[in-house]
Amino acid sequence: MAPAADKISISGIHCEWHLPKNVQPYFLAFMLKLCQSFKHIEYRVSYSAETFSSRQIDTIRELVYLQYYIHDDCEQALQLARQNAPTLKTLIIFISCVSDISHLIQDTNGGYTQYPCLRTLELHNDVSLSFSYEMMSIAPRRSKQAMARLPAFAGATPFPGLRRLSIQIDYPFSDDVLFRGNEATLEYLDLQLSHTLIDRIRKYKVFTPDSHPKLQYVKIRQFRDDRVRNFTSTEAYVRFVLGIAPHAQVREIESLPFDAKFPLFQALFEGVPDIQILELSVIRLTFWDIVSLVKSLPNLTYLYTQHPKFGRMPRGVTVKELPEYVLSKHAPVSERFRRWYIGCTSEYRPNELARCVLLLALLCPNFKYLDSVHRKDHIIFAMKTVAAKQGFREHSQRFESFLDEC
């Protein structure tokens, strides 16, 4: 069957919902044959215990890629992953975050399974199949009683060669088993922080300044309001977030409290000087915050923020005096900074944005590229308008060069 193909994606139909009962056995036999014939399977249908029998699952072997969706507790579905552990390179599971996935690691006889070839492991909340990202943050969470029963795997190292790890569910184990044994190989980390996950990271000291030498990409999201339960202050929370692989060069932070004020934790960024790409998509910074941030990160080349506010005018300084003021007080800021992406906000003020961008261009001579969710022609028109005003037009050569590039 399809001898030249090695990948298949199955989606769009749920056997028990969409097919007459007399047709279902033939359909499942056809599905089984497909799964037996390919090494790369995306099964975009909710998996249930009725899909295949344990004996049928046993015939699906030597998979290298498996992506599927599981509802409730389905040991048979996890059996499919376990028996392909020797060959799997990518495993992506969409699962209810209150489900027991201990059988991903532990077989029915109590032994531990190791995935020696696995390079990518992603655990997603199945709410994301039907709802937006915002809905993921209010997904079901375990009760305290259920958390007390979470499985532990003393001594097990199931994922020793992992390079990419994404955890988008409430952390499903009572120890650090997902992080164990891959400190030397992990390169990419995407975490949705929950109370449980924060507790495990801190308890088992998963991240230290010298651990995970290859980990260069870190993305941190929020899981409801769990961050509040673990820390006494916003500063303590930010310290924890930045302490996850402080040497990482790419860092996306989507989990800062909405009311966080940058000056409260500005100094903490000085402890992560290796960052080259930074995304702060939640809090709204002022122009002065951005200047301080770029200055404190000497290797920063790319920054993603919300639409900035200009912030307070310096005392005794008029708008026309701003270019000379920022040059005298803050230059030089950065030789390496090159690109700024400006996200959405309910308060879009093109002239205020234009002023922020042009002043940053004065302070960062290699800043050349501006991206935004807002219409580029509107922003460029606003920048040309501001650049023509007194105090700004004296720097027309720099602004013309910048506008030509962006």
Secondary structure, DSSP 8 states (H G I E B T S, - for coil): --TT--EEEEES--HHHHS-TTTHHHHHHHHHHHHHH-SEEEEEEEE-TTSS-HHHHTT----SEEEEEE-S--HHHHHHHHHTTTT-SEEEEEE-TTS--GGGTB-TTS-B---TT--EEEEEEGGGGTS-HHHHTT-----HHHHHT----TT--S-TT--EEEE-SS---SSSTTTTT-TTT--EEEEEE-HHHHHHHHHTT---TTS-TT--EEEEEE-TTTHHHH-SSHHHHHHHHHTSSTT-SEEEE--S-TT--HHHHGGGGGG-TT-SEEEE-SS--BHHHHHHHHHH-TT--EEEES--B-----TT--GGGHHHHHHHHH----SS--EEEE---S---HHHHHHHHHHHHHH-TT--EEEESS-HHHHHHHHHHHHTSTTTGGGHHHHHHHHHH-
